[in-house]
Amino acid sequence: MSLENRHPQILLASVGALTMSSPALRACTACYGQSDAPMAQGMNWGIFSLLAVVVVVLSAGAGFFVYLGRRAAAVPMEGTPGGRIGEWGASSCSPPDSAEERGKTF
């Protein structure tokens, strides 16, 4: 390979080396250095606020499912004398009393 064909590669490597040596690319005080700097405190508040948003959204989802469960438990089940799901007085939930009832298929 001649030097003329390697010109773009050398130019690209030179520009990359100069760019990487720039002080602007070094870590900021929030990530490296002064942990009590205003930028670090702002980053901490940002993390806490995002954590609060996640907690609120997950709590709202859980609260919605609790609401659905309570609402479903309050609705009477059709065909049961007790009217609620899971009550032992309901015909579909009561245990069989006799050996004859145990052999029945519901």
C-alpha positions as CSV (number, residue, x, y, z in Angstrom):
1,M,0.0,0.0,0.0
2,S,1.4,3.3,-0.9
3,L,1.5,6.4,1.2
4,E,-1.1,8.2,-1.1
5,N,-3.7,5.5,-0.3
6,R,-3.1,5.8,3.5
7,H,-3.6,9.6,3.6
8,P,-7.3,9.4,4.8
9,Q,-6.4,6.9,7.5
10,I,-3.5,9.0,8.8
11,L,-5.7,12.1,8.7
12,L,-8.5,10.3,10.6
13,A,-6.1,9.0,13.2
14,S,-4.6,12.4,13.7
15,V,-8.0,14.1,14.1
16,G,-9.1,11.3,16.5
17,A,-6.0,11.7,18.7
18,L,-6.4,15.4,18.9
19,T,-10.0,15.1,19.8
20,M,-9.4,12.5,22.5
21,S,-6.7,14.7,24.1
22,S,-9.2,17.6,24.6
23,P,-9.8,18.6,28.2
24,A,-13.5,19.0,27.4
25,L,-13.8,15.2,27.1
26,R,-12.6,14.5,30.6
27,A,-15.2,13.6,33.2
28,C,-17.2,16.4,34.7
29,T,-17.3,17.1,38.5
30,A,-20.6,15.2,38.8
31,C,-19.0,11.9,37.8
32,Y,-15.4,12.5,38.9
33,G,-14.0,14.9,41.3
34,Q,-15.9,17.2,43.6
35,S,-18.9,15.4,45.0
36,D,-20.3,18.5,46.7
37,A,-20.2,20.7,43.6
38,P,-23.6,22.1,42.4
39,M,-23.5,19.9,39.3
40,A,-23.2,16.8,41.5
41,Q,-26.0,17.9,43.7
42,G,-28.2,18.6,40.7
43,M,-27.5,15.1,39.3
44,N,-28.4,13.6,42.7
45,W,-31.7,15.5,42.7
46,G,-32.3,14.3,39.2
47,I,-31.8,10.7,40.2
48,F,-34.1,11.1,43.2
49,S,-36.8,12.7,41.1
50,L,-36.7,10.0,38.5
51,L,-36.9,7.4,41.3
52,A,-39.9,9.2,42.7
53,V,-41.6,9.0,39.3
54,V,-41.0,5.3,39.1
55,V,-42.4,4.7,42.6
56,V,-45.5,6.8,41.9
57,V,-46.2,5.0,38.6
58,L,-45.7,1.5,40.1
59,S,-47.9,2.4,43.1
60,A,-50.6,3.7,40.8
61,G,-50.5,0.4,38.9
62,A,-50.7,-1.7,42.1
63,G,-53.5,0.5,43.5
64,F,-55.4,0.0,40.3
65,F,-55.2,-3.8,40.7
66,V,-56.3,-3.5,44.3
67,Y,-59.2,-1.4,43.2
68,L,-60.2,-4.0,40.6
69,G,-59.9,-6.8,43.2
70,R,-62.1,-5.1,45.7
71,R,-64.6,-4.2,43.0
72,A,-64.7,-7.8,41.8
73,A,-65.2,-9.1,45.3
74,A,-68.1,-6.7,45.8
75,V,-70.0,-7.9,42.7
76,P,-72.4,-10.9,43.5
77,M,-71.6,-14.1,41.6
78,E,-74.6,-15.4,39.6
79,G,-76.1,-18.7,40.7
80,T,-74.8,-18.7,44.3
81,P,-77.0,-18.3,47.3
82,G,-74.4,-16.3,49.3
83,G,-73.8,-14.0,46.3
84,R,-70.1,-13.7,46.8
85,I,-67.2,-15.7,45.5
86,G,-65.4,-17.8,48.0
87,E,-68.1,-17.9,50.7
88,W,-68.6,-21.4,52.2
89,G,-72.3,-20.9,52.1
90,A,-72.2,-20.8,48.3
91,S,-73.2,-24.1,46.7
92,S,-70.2,-24.2,44.4
93,C,-67.7,-23.6,47.2
94,S,-69.1,-25.7,50.1
95,P,-67.4,-29.0,50.9
96,P,-69.4,-32.2,50.2
97,D,-71.4,-33.4,53.2
98,S,-71.9,-37.1,52.3
99,A,-70.0,-39.8,50.5
100,E,-72.8,-39.7,47.8
101,E,-72.1,-36.0,47.2
102,R,-68.3,-36.6,47.0
103,G,-68.8,-38.9,44.0
104,K,-70.8,-36.3,42.1
105,T,-69.3,-34.5,39.2
106,F,-70.2,-30.9,39.2
